[in-house]
Amino acid sequence: MFVEAPIDTYHKWYSPRLGQDFELKAYGHGGKPLVVFPSLGGRFFDFENFGMVEACRPFLEEGRLRIFAIDGRDNESWLNESIPISERGQRHETWESCVVQEVIPFVRQESGTKSSRDMIAMGVSAGAFHAANFFFRHPDLCDILIGLSGVYSLGSFKSLGDYCDDHVYFNDPLRYLPHLSDPYYLDLFRKSLIILCVGQGSWEEVCLPETRRLSEILNGLGVPHWLDVWGQDVAHDWPWWRKQLPYFLGSVL
């Protein structure tokens, strides 16, 4: 049987919100869109360069999945120690507005989705933080979250210290979620599929307790989710994420 080859396309446009170019790469020819948030200080090409696209190739070839690996701005926002923390938060908010107002409409147009929520938000490590924060802040834009070896608080950004303002608080899921009571958000959470996976091996020391804490918070909110803790040999590294993502996509798709 003839199978259409996956299409890999590079896209760049000038973002009026960022005042600079924004880049992303798309993979596949059909199926459910998956938006990949880059890890700490990462770029849109990391997902491909570390073999994650190849790990998902069967889903791409079958037309069940379209991947959109987007660019991040951590080095200009949370990691930028040359500016005040308040400004770092503002720059993060500007990047997020670009994702909401420019990237997501592009993803919808390219993938032809009819439902406003027909999208997966996904990331590994600090990319899982970005994916989760995006999902919990905008549950009207996606219906599935996949976080692998995630940190879920801004506490992992050591340079922030104990500082907290609205930009920090409302971008820290472990801070704002316990106090969330808005039925609009909770209803959308409960209609979604939330997958949190973490290993117990090397370099998962921070991710394991933060993933379990997020799971506890969701349980307290009455939000169903899939917490999957892998073994003590499972490290915080790309070879394991190349195994985990196809495993969960097999259930999702």
N, C-alpha and C positions, 0 to 999 in steps of 0.2 A: 504494500500500500504506500502511495506517495505521501510523504510528510513534508509540509512546507518548512523550509529552513528558518531558524530564528533570525530575526533582523536586529542587528546591533546599530543603533544610531546615536550620534553625538549631537547635543543641542546646546546652544549658547544664545543668550539675549541680554540686552541691557536692562537692568532692573531700576526703574525710577525710584523705588523705595530704598534700595541699597546704595544707589548712586554708583554702581559698578556692574560688571557683567556677572551673570549667574550661569552656572554650567550643570548639566546632568547628562546621564547616558541611559538610554532605554534599550531593553532587550525583549525579544519575543515578537510574536505576530498576532496574539489574541489571548483571551482569558482574563482572569481577575487581576486587577492592578495591585502590585506590591510596591510601596514606596519605602526605600531603604534610607534610613538616617545614618550618616557616617559617625564613626566613633570619635573619641576625643581628639580634636584637632585634625580630623580626617578629611578626605576629599572624596568626590564622587567616584573616582576611578579605583578606590581601594577595594570595593566589593568584587570587582572583576579581577584585579591584580592578585587577590588572595584566594582565588579559586572558587568563590561562592557562586558566581554565575554558572560555571561549569558543573557545580554540584546540583544545580537546579535545572540542568539542560533537558532532562526528560519532560518536565512540566512545560518548558518553553517550546520544545519540539511538538508536543501534543496540542499546543494552543490553549492550554489551561491556565497559563500564567504570563503576565507581562511585568517585568521588573523595571522600576525607575529608580536609579541610584542618584541621589541628589547631593549637592554641595553643602558643606557646613560653614559656619563662621565662628567657631570657638576661639580661634586665635585672635579675632577682633573683638570678641565679647568676653566670655567668662575667663579665658586664659590670658587676657591682655592686662598685665599688671602695671602698665604704664598709664592707665586711666583709672578714675575712681570707680568703685564697685557699682555705684548707682548708674554710671554711664555704661558699664558693661551690661547691666540688666537691660537698659534701654536699647543697646545695640542688638542684644538677643531678641528683644521684642520686634525690632525692625526686620531681622532675618525671618522670624516666624511670620510676620505679616506678608513677606515676600512668598513664603511657602503657601500660605493660605490663599492669597489673592492672585498669585501668578503661577506657582507650580501646580497646585491642585487642579485649577481649571485646565491647564495644559495636559495633565494626566488624564482627566476625564475626556477631553477632546480626542487625545491619541488612542485611548482604549475604548471609546464609545460606550462608556457605562451609562446606564439609564437611571440608576438609583444614586442619590447623593452620598450614600454611605457605603457603596460597593467598593471598598478599598482596604488593603492590609497595611498597617503601619508596623515597621519592623526595624530592629537594630540589634547590634551586639555591643556589650560592654557599655561605654557611655553613649553609644548609639541607641541602646535600649532605653537609656534615660530620655533621650530626645524623642524617641518614638512613643514612649509611655506618656511623657508630658504632653506631647501633641495630641495623643488619643484622649487623655483625660480632660484636656482643655477644649477639644473640638470633637466630641463624640458624634456630632452631626456629619462629620466628613469621612469617617471610617467605621467599619463594623468588626474588624479583627485587629488585635494587637499581638505581636510575637516579640517577646523580649528574651534574649539569650545572654546569660551571664551579665545581667544588668546591674548598674547602680541606679538608684531611684531617688536620690537626694542631691542637692548641691553641696552637701558636706564633703563629697568626693573631690570638689574643687578646693583644694587646701588653701589657696590664696584668699578665699573669701572670709576665712576665719569665722567669727560669730556675728558678722554683720548681717542685718536683715532689714529690707524695706519691701515695698509692695512688689517690686520687680523680682526680688529673690523669693519672697514667700509664695507668690502665685506661679512660680516656675519650679517649685519643689514639691513633688507629689507626696512625699512622706510628711510634709508640713500641712498642705492644704486639704488633702483627701480626708483625714480624720474628722474634719469639721464641716465637710460637705453635706448639705441636707436638701439641696434643690432637687425636687422630684424629676425635673426635666432631665438633668444629667444622670441621675441614678437610674431612671427608666431606660435611657439609652445604653448605659453600662450593662444593665441586666439583659438587654437584647443583643449584646455583642459576645464575641468569643475572645477571651483574654487568656493568652498562654504565657506563662512565666517559667523559664527553664534555667537551671543553674547547676554547675557541678560542685563537687566537694574536694577537688584536687588543687593543684598548684595555682596560685594567684587568684583564687576565688574567695579569699578571706573576707573581703569587703562585700562582694556581691552576694554571697550566701546569706548573711544576716539581713541585708537590705531587701533581697527578694522575699525572704520569709516575712519580714516586717510588712512589705506591701501586701502580701497574701493575707496577713492578719487584719490589716486595715480593710481590705475588700470583704473579708468574712464579716467584719463588724458592720459593714454597710449593706450586707445581704446581697453582694454582687458575686454570682457564680464565676469561677475561673478555673483554669487548669494549671496547678502548680506541679512541676515535674523536676524533682531533685535527682540528678544523676550521681554516679558513684564517686568514690574517693580517688579514682584514677582519671577522672574527667577534669582537665585543666582549662584555664581561661586562655584559650588559644584557638586560632583559626582551624586547625584540623578537626577539632571537636564541633565547631560551629558548622563546618561543612557536612558533618553527619547529622547534626540536630535539625537544621532548617529543612532538609528534604523529608526527614521523619515527620515533622509537624505539618508540612505542606501536604503530605500524603493523607493526613486526616482532614485538613481544611478543604482541600480541593476535591 
